[in-house]
Amino acid sequence: MSEPLLKNRINNRYVLPLVVLIAAACYFFNLGKPPIYILDEAKNAQCAREMFERGDYIVPTFNGELRTDKPVLHYYFMIAAYKMFGVSEFSARFFSAVFGVLTVISLFWFTRRFLGSRVALFATLVWLASININLEFHFAVPDPYLIFFISTALFAVYTFLETGKKGWLWIFYALLGLGTLTKGPIAIALPGLIVLLYLLCQWRISIKTLFGEMQPFIGLLIILLIAAPWYLAVHNATDGAWTRGFFLEHNFDRFSAIKEGHGGFWGLTVVFVLLGLLPFAVFCIQAFFKTYEQIKHPFIQFSTVVAIVFIVFFTISKTKLPNYTMPSYPFYAVLIGNYLVVLTDTTRRSLTRSMIAYVLLCVALPVALFLVIKQEEPIAHLSHLAFWFGILTVGAIISTGYFIYSRWNHLVYSIAGTFILMNIVFMGWIYPSAYNENPINRSLNLIDQQKAIAAYKLYNPGYNFYLRKNIVRFEDTTSLRKFISEHPDLTLIAREEHEGVLKALGLKRVFAGKDIFESPITVLFKKQ
């Protein structure tokens, strides 16, 4: 079994409970305050509610139509929360936050086991300091679940390879089964590739290892026992429509072609990772060289393989989104945390540029956000919220003092503490205040839910969640014209780009509101 690189144990039994408490504060504080507004979150939350209200735990639908975007497991968790707490923003996100805390526990526990307590603590601080990660565990989307399942599965299989204890292998396969129920075959493909490459790097690749030690046929049986019943049930219930839509459109097509405009240049995946790991991404170059020096340590090598596989795979993928690489972030946190524990006076020179970058980030961010918010019409009157980010500037001043006086542990704690506090303030007040100005919130009082409600072409799915009903959607004016004649008191939801066509049908605009940080303008129409 691999030994910690340093005798870096922290003789404090309260470290893990403290870390869990901080994680809970980050992920649960004001969890239900921001509105369900972002497109994916709205569709997921509403889909779970439709299944819940129908008592149908097989076929996912949104607005009464088959939804093939993702498998079912995250809907099950949302339904469980709806049953416990009622349908609400908090309920839709509850288990996302739970899995955020579980991911922190997993990261700390396994890292402590293989690299010692100080690396575990610093890796966890890298994780908790990230605004991007914090955001992800506040959303009613499948990624928080997948991040936990894949990262913990990889920790488990590494533990098996180090200890030979079969229980960890069965946990690995069980978590892959749950990951497959969360986001499909990617939960098997990437961990499988990672294990193969790691065994190759360790010169342990052999028939005996692959088919004897790894027990792939038993593993496949475990995965199938967990995932196959629902996949078969939804296939039969939809005459194969869900299967075709999910595997062809939302897996093969996403990898081989740009979907929904989410493309970008080849290096965009690396940019996503660096932004996602801020503020500690400023130390990524030093962490890279430290990793190279210690690459023979099995856990460092395994973490490196995980990091590289995710980067390369999603660089090749035509569709690029920042959440795709997030299951690998715990391992990036390990590599950065492993570097942070060895900060000494001898590293001052290499740290200088990173500290300059960190200070510039903390000084520039409040100014940049003020200018950005000022230009965003729906929330321009809230530009003062940007000054809350002055917390970062104050933190940067404190961190600079620790850097000057070579207080290395205090430097790490001050950076992490500053951003953790910023995360709590951001999700507790800033984000909800801004997104409460979304066009759905501003227009709901104009919609009579007792009368007909319809939509023309694209519209924000958050309306379904707050109106608590399906919305009749039209793609052509002929059928819409007939519907208007039958329901002259209707409210129609559309986008501003279609206003000319809709006015020709005798409709007039009663509301218009720009989507926050998006280009579409949502418009409500009623009969003239």
C-alpha positions in Angstrom: 0.0 0.0 0.0 1.3 3.5 -0.9 2.4 5.6 2.0 1.8 9.4 2.5 4.5 11.4 0.8 5.1 13.4 4.0 4.5 12.8 7.7 1.8 15.4 7.5 -0.9 14.2 9.8 -2.9 16.8 11.7 -3.6 15.7 15.2 -7.0 17.1 15.3 -10.1 14.8 15.3 -12.3 17.8 14.6 -10.9 18.6 11.1 -13.3 16.4 9.1 -16.4 17.5 11.1 -15.3 21.1 10.5 -14.8 20.5 6.8 -18.3 19.0 6.6 -19.8 21.9 8.5 -18.1 24.4 6.0 -19.4 22.3 3.1 -22.9 22.3 4.5 -22.8 26.1 4.9 -21.5 26.5 1.4 -24.1 24.2 -0.3 -27.2 24.6 1.9 -27.2 28.3 2.9 -30.2 29.9 1.2 -30.5 27.0 -1.1 -34.1 27.7 -2.0 -33.8 31.4 -2.4 -32.7 31.7 -6.0 -35.5 31.1 -8.5 -35.7 28.1 -10.8 -34.8 29.9 -13.9 -31.8 28.5 -15.7 -33.0 26.4 -18.6 -31.5 23.0 -17.6 -32.5 23.4 -14.0 -36.1 24.4 -14.9 -36.5 21.4 -17.2 -35.1 19.0 -14.6 -37.2 20.3 -11.7 -40.4 20.3 -13.8 -39.7 16.9 -15.3 -39.3 15.4 -11.8 -42.6 17.1 -10.7 -44.5 15.8 -13.7 -43.3 12.2 -12.9 -44.2 12.8 -9.2 -47.7 14.1 -9.9 -48.4 11.3 -12.4 -47.0 8.6 -10.1 -45.0 7.5 -13.1 -41.4 6.5 -12.2 -40.4 5.2 -15.6 -41.1 7.8 -18.4 -39.5 11.3 -17.9 -41.5 14.1 -19.5 -41.3 17.9 -19.7 -44.4 19.8 -20.6 -46.1 16.5 -21.2 -43.6 15.5 -23.9 -41.0 12.8 -23.7 -37.7 14.1 -22.3 -34.7 12.1 -23.5 -31.9 14.3 -22.3 -30.8 12.3 -19.2 -31.6 9.0 -17.4 -33.8 8.9 -14.3 -31.8 8.8 -11.1 -31.6 12.6 -10.4 -35.4 12.8 -11.0 -35.9 10.1 -8.3 -33.9 12.1 -5.8 -35.9 15.2 -6.6 -39.2 13.3 -6.3 -38.0 12.0 -2.9 -37.4 15.6 -1.8 -40.8 16.7 -3.2 -42.4 14.0 -1.0 -40.5 15.2 2.1 -40.6 18.9 1.7 -43.2 19.7 -1.0 -42.5 21.0 -4.5 -40.2 24.0 -4.2 -36.9 25.4 -5.3 -35.3 24.0 -2.1 -36.6 20.5 -2.7 -35.4 20.4 -6.3 -31.9 21.3 -5.2 -31.8 19.5 -1.8 -30.0 16.3 -2.9 -27.6 18.3 -5.1 -26.4 19.9 -1.9 -26.4 16.6 -0.1 -24.1 15.1 -2.8 -21.9 18.2 -2.6 -21.3 17.4 1.1 -20.8 13.7 0.3 -18.2 14.6 -2.3 -16.3 16.7 0.2 -16.3 13.8 2.7 -15.1 11.4 0.0 -12.3 13.7 -1.2 -11.0 14.3 2.3 -11.3 10.7 3.5 -9.5 9.1 0.6 -6.9 11.7 0.3 -6.1 11.5 4.0 -5.8 7.7 3.6 -3.2 7.9 0.8 -1.4 11.3 1.2 -2.0 12.3 4.8 -4.2 14.8 6.7 -2.6 18.0 5.5 -2.9 17.2 1.9 -6.5 16.1 2.5 -7.3 19.4 4.2 -5.6 21.5 1.5 -7.2 19.5 -1.3 -10.6 20.0 0.3 -10.0 23.8 0.7 -9.1 24.0 -3.0 -12.5 22.3 -3.7 -14.5 24.4 -1.3 -13.0 27.7 -2.5 -14.1 27.3 -6.1 -17.1 29.5 -7.0 -17.8 27.3 -10.0 -18.0 24.1 -8.0 -20.1 25.9 -5.4 -22.6 26.9 -8.1 -22.9 23.4 -9.5 -24.0 22.0 -6.2 -26.8 24.6 -6.0 -28.4 23.5 -9.2 -31.2 20.9 -9.8 -29.2 19.1 -12.5 -27.6 15.6 -12.7 -24.0 16.7 -12.5 -23.7 16.9 -8.7 -24.8 13.3 -8.5 -22.4 12.2 -11.3 -19.5 14.1 -9.7 -19.9 12.1 -6.5 -20.5 8.7 -8.2 -17.6 8.9 -10.6 -15.0 10.5 -8.3 -15.9 8.2 -5.4 -15.9 5.2 -7.7 -12.4 6.1 -8.9 -11.2 6.5 -5.3 -12.7 3.1 -4.5 -11.1 1.3 -7.4 -7.7 2.8 -6.5 -8.2 1.6 -2.9 -8.9 -1.8 -4.2 -5.8 -1.8 -6.5 -3.7 -0.8 -3.5 -5.2 -3.0 -0.8 -6.7 -6.0 -2.7 -9.9 -5.8 -0.6 -12.8 -6.9 -2.9 -15.3 -4.8 -1.1 -13.9 -1.6 -2.7 -14.1 -3.3 -6.1 -17.8 -4.0 -5.6 -18.4 -0.4 -4.4 -16.6 0.8 -7.6 -19.0 -1.2 -9.9 -22.1 -0.2 -7.8 -21.2 3.5 -8.2 -20.7 3.0 -11.9 -24.2 1.5 -12.1 -25.6 4.5 -10.3 -23.6 6.8 -12.5 -25.0 5.1 -15.5 -28.5 5.7 -14.2 -27.5 9.4 -13.8 -25.9 10.3 -17.1 -25.5 7.1 -19.2 -22.6 5.2 -20.6 -20.0 7.9 -20.0 -20.1 6.8 -16.4 -18.6 3.4 -17.5 -16.4 4.5 -20.4 -14.2 7.1 -18.7 -13.6 5.3 -15.4 -12.9 2.1 -17.4 -10.4 3.9 -19.6 -8.8 5.5 -16.6 -8.3 2.1 -14.8 -6.8 0.6 -18.0 -4.3 3.5 -18.5 -3.3 3.5 -14.8 -2.6 -0.3 -14.9 -0.6 0.3 -18.0 1.4 3.0 -16.2 2.0 0.7 -13.3 3.1 -2.2 -15.6 0.3 -4.2 -14.1 -1.7 -4.8 -17.3 -2.2 -8.5 -17.8 -4.9 -11.1 -18.5 -4.8 -12.1 -14.8 -5.2 -8.5 -13.6 -7.9 -7.6 -16.1 -10.0 -10.7 -16.0 -9.0 -12.2 -12.6 -8.4 -9.3 -10.2 -10.8 -6.8 -11.7 -13.7 -9.4 -12.1 -15.2 -7.5 -15.0 -18.0 -9.9 -15.6 -19.2 -9.7 -12.1 -18.8 -6.0 -12.3 -20.9 -5.8 -15.4 -23.6 -7.9 -13.7 -23.6 -5.4 -10.8 -23.9 -2.5 -13.2 -26.7 -4.2 -15.1 -28.6 -5.1 -12.0 -28.6 -1.5 -11.0 -29.2 0.3 -14.3 -30.7 -2.2 -16.8 -34.2 -2.6 -15.2 -35.1 1.1 -15.8 -33.4 1.3 -19.2 -35.5 -1.7 -20.3 -38.7 -0.4 -18.8 -38.4 3.1 -20.4 -37.5 1.5 -23.7 -40.6 -0.7 -23.6 -42.8 2.1 -22.3 -41.8 4.5 -25.2 -41.5 1.9 -28.0 -37.7 2.7 -28.1 -38.2 6.5 -28.5 -36.3 7.3 -25.3 -33.5 4.9 -26.2 -33.0 6.4 -29.6 -33.2 10.0 -28.4 -30.8 9.5 -25.5 -28.1 7.3 -27.0 -28.0 8.8 -30.5 -28.8 12.5 -30.0 -27.6 13.1 -26.4 -24.5 10.8 -26.5 -23.1 10.1 -29.9 -24.2 13.4 -31.5 -22.9 15.5 -28.5 -19.5 13.9 -28.9 -19.3 14.0 -32.7 -21.1 17.3 -33.4 -21.7 20.7 -31.7 -25.1 20.6 -29.9 -27.1 23.7 -29.0 -24.3 26.0 -29.9 -21.9 24.6 -27.2 -18.8 24.4 -29.3 -15.5 26.3 -29.1 -11.8 26.2 -30.0 -9.8 23.1 -29.1 -8.3 24.5 -25.9 -11.6 25.6 -24.4 -11.8 22.5 -22.1 -8.5 23.5 -20.5 -9.8 27.1 -20.0 -13.0 25.6 -18.3 -10.8 23.6 -15.9 -8.6 26.5 -15.0 -11.6 28.8 -14.4 -13.4 26.1 -12.5 -10.5 25.7 -10.1 -10.0 29.4 -9.3 -8.6 30.8 -7.1 -6.1 28.0 -6.6 -5.7 27.5 -10.3 -3.1 30.3 -10.1 -0.8 27.6 -8.6 -1.4 25.1 -11.4 2.0 25.4 -13.0 3.8 24.8 -9.7 1.4 21.9 -9.1 2.3 20.5 -12.5 6.0 20.4 -11.8 5.4 19.0 -8.3 3.3 16.3 -9.8 6.0 15.5 -12.3 8.6 15.2 -9.5 6.4 12.8 -7.6 4.7 10.9 -10.4 6.0 7.6 -9.2 3.8 7.8 -6.1 0.8 5.6 -7.1 -1.9 8.0 -5.8 -0.3 11.0 -7.5 0.0 9.0 -10.7 -3.6 7.8 -10.5 -4.9 11.4 -10.0 -2.8 12.5 -13.0 -4.3 9.8 -15.2 -7.8 10.9 -14.2 -7.0 14.6 -14.9 -5.4 13.9 -18.3 -8.2 11.5 -19.5 -11.0 14.0 -18.8 -9.1 16.8 -20.4 -8.2 14.9 -23.6 -11.6 13.2 -23.9 -13.6 16.5 -23.7 -11.1 18.3 -25.8 -11.8 15.8 -28.6 -15.6 16.1 -28.0 -17.2 18.6 -30.3 -19.7 19.7 -27.7 -18.0 21.6 -24.9 -19.5 22.6 -21.5 -17.8 23.6 -18.3 -19.5 20.9 -16.2 -18.3 18.0 -18.4 -14.9 17.7 -16.7 -16.1 18.3 -13.1 -16.0 14.7 -12.0 -12.2 15.0 -12.4 -12.0 18.1 -10.2 -11.5 16.2 -6.9 -8.3 14.8 -8.5 -7.1 18.2 -9.6 -7.7 19.4 -6.1 -5.5 16.5 -4.8 -2.7 17.5 -7.1 -2.9 21.2 -6.1 -3.3 20.4 -2.5 -0.3 18.1 -2.6 1.8 21.1 -3.9 0.4 23.5 -1.3 1.6 21.4 1.7 5.3 21.9 0.7 5.3 25.7 0.4 8.6 27.0 1.9 10.8 30.0 1.6 12.5 28.2 -1.3 9.3 28.4 -3.3 8.9 32.1 -2.9 10.4 33.0 -6.2 8.1 30.6 -8.1 5.1 31.9 -6.2 5.6 35.5 -7.0 3.9 35.5 -10.4 1.0 33.4 -9.0 0.5 35.8 -6.2 0.5 38.7 -8.6 -2.1 36.9 -10.7 -4.2 36.2 -7.6 -4.1 39.8 -6.3 -5.0 41.1 -9.8 -7.9 38.7 -10.0 -9.2 39.8 -6.6 -8.8 43.5 -7.4 -10.2 43.3 -11.0 -13.2 41.1 -10.3 -15.3 43.7 -8.4 -14.6 46.3 -11.0 -15.3 44.0 -13.9 -18.5 42.7 -12.4 -19.7 46.3 -11.7 -19.2 47.1 -15.4 -20.9 43.9 -16.6 -23.9 44.3 -14.3 -24.3 47.9 -15.2 -24.5 46.9 -18.9 -27.1 44.2 -18.2 -30.4 46.0 -18.5 -32.6 43.8 -16.2 -30.2 44.1 -13.3 -28.4 47.4 -14.0 -29.9 48.9 -10.9 -28.2 46.2 -8.8 -24.7 47.1 -9.9 -23.9 47.9 -6.3 -23.9 44.2 -5.6 -20.5 43.9 -7.3 -18.9 45.7 -4.4 -19.6 42.7 -2.2 -16.7 41.2 -4.2 -14.5 43.7 -2.4 -14.3 40.8 0.2 -11.8 39.3 -2.3 -9.8 42.5 -2.4 -9.5 42.6 1.4 -8.6 38.9 1.4 -5.9 39.5 -1.2 -4.3 42.2 1.0 -4.3 39.8 3.9 -2.9 37.0 1.8 -0.1 39.3 0.5 0.9 40.0 4.0 1.2 36.3 4.8 3.2 35.8 1.5 5.6 38.6 2.4 6.2 37.2 5.9 6.4 33.6 4.6 3.4 32.4 6.6 2.7 29.6 4.1 -0.1 27.8 5.9 -1.8 31.1 6.7 -1.5 32.1 3.1 -3.4 29.0 2.0 -6.0 29.4 4.8 -6.5 33.1 3.9 -7.1 32.4 0.2 -9.5 29.5 0.9 -11.3 31.4 3.7 -11.7 34.5 1.5 -13.3 32.6 -1.3 -15.4 30.4 0.9 -16.9 33.5 2.6 -17.4 35.0 -0.9 -19.2 31.8 -2.0 -21.6 32.0 0.9 -22.3 35.7 0.3 -22.6 35.2 -3.4 -25.1 32.3 -3.2 -26.8 33.7 -0.2 -27.5 37.3 -1.4 -25.9 38.3 -4.7 -27.0 35.5 -7.0 -30.6 35.4 -5.7 -31.0 39.2 -5.8 -29.8 39.3 -9.4 -31.8 36.3 -10.7 -35.0 37.4 -9.0 -35.1 40.0 -11.7 -35.6 37.4 -14.4 -38.5 37.9 -16.8 -40.5 35.0 -15.3 -40.6 36.5 -11.9 -41.5 39.9 -13.3 -44.3 38.7 -15.5 -46.1 36.0 -13.5 -48.6 38.5 -12.0 -49.7 39.2 -15.6 -50.8 35.7 -16.3 -54.2 34.4 -15.3 -53.7 30.8 -14.5 -57.4 30.1 -14.8 -57.3 31.0 -18.5 -55.5 29.5 -21.5 -51.7 29.8 -21.6 -49.8 29.0 -24.7 -46.3 29.4 -26.2 -45.0 30.1 -29.6 -41.8 28.2 -30.5 -39.1 28.6 -27.8 -39.8 29.9 -24.4 -38.3 29.7 -20.9 -39.2 26.4 -19.2 -39.3 28.1 -15.8 -42.8 29.1 -16.6 -43.9 25.5 -16.3 -42.4 25.2 -12.9 -44.1 28.3 -11.5 -47.4 28.0 -13.3 -47.5 24.4 -12.2 -49.1 23.2 -15.5 -48.3 22.2 -19.0 -48.2 25.0 -21.6 -49.6 24.4 -25.1 -46.7 25.1 -27.5 -47.1 25.9 -31.2 -44.6 25.8 -34.0 -46.8 27.2 -36.8 -49.2 30.1 -37.0 -52.0 28.2 -38.6 -52.7 26.0 -35.6 -52.0 29.0 -33.3 -54.6 31.1 -35.1 -57.2 28.4 -34.5 -56.3 28.2 -30.8 -56.5 32.0 -30.4 -60.0 32.0 -32.0 -61.1 29.3 -29.4 -59.4 31.0 -26.5 -59.5 34.8 -27.1 -58.5 35.5 -23.5 -55.3 33.5 -23.7 -51.8 34.6 -22.6 -49.1 33.7 -25.1 -45.4 33.4 -24.2 -42.9 34.0 -27.0 -39.7 35.7 -27.9 -39.4 39.2 -29.3 -38.0 38.0 -32.6 -41.5 36.6 -33.4 -43.4 39.8 -32.5 -44.2 40.8 -36.1 -45.8 37.5 -36.9 -47.8 37.5 -33.7 -49.1 41.0 -34.1 -50.4 39.9 -37.5 -52.6 37.4 -35.5 -54.2 40.2 -33.6 -52.0 39.9 -30.5 -50.4 42.8 -28.6 -47.4 42.9 -26.3 -48.2 43.3 -22.6 -44.7 42.5 -21.2 -41.1 42.3 -22.4 -38.1 41.3 -20.4 -34.5 40.3 -21.4 -33.2 37.0 -20.1 -30.4 37.7 -17.6 -27.0 37.3 -19.2 -28.6 35.8 -22.3 -29.7 37.4 -25.6 -33.4 36.3 -25.9 -36.1 38.7 -24.8 -39.2 37.1 -23.4 -42.5 38.7 -24.4 -46.1 38.1 -23.3 -48.9 38.7 -25.7 -52.6 39.0 -25.3 -55.5 39.5 -27.7 -56.0 43.1 -28.8 
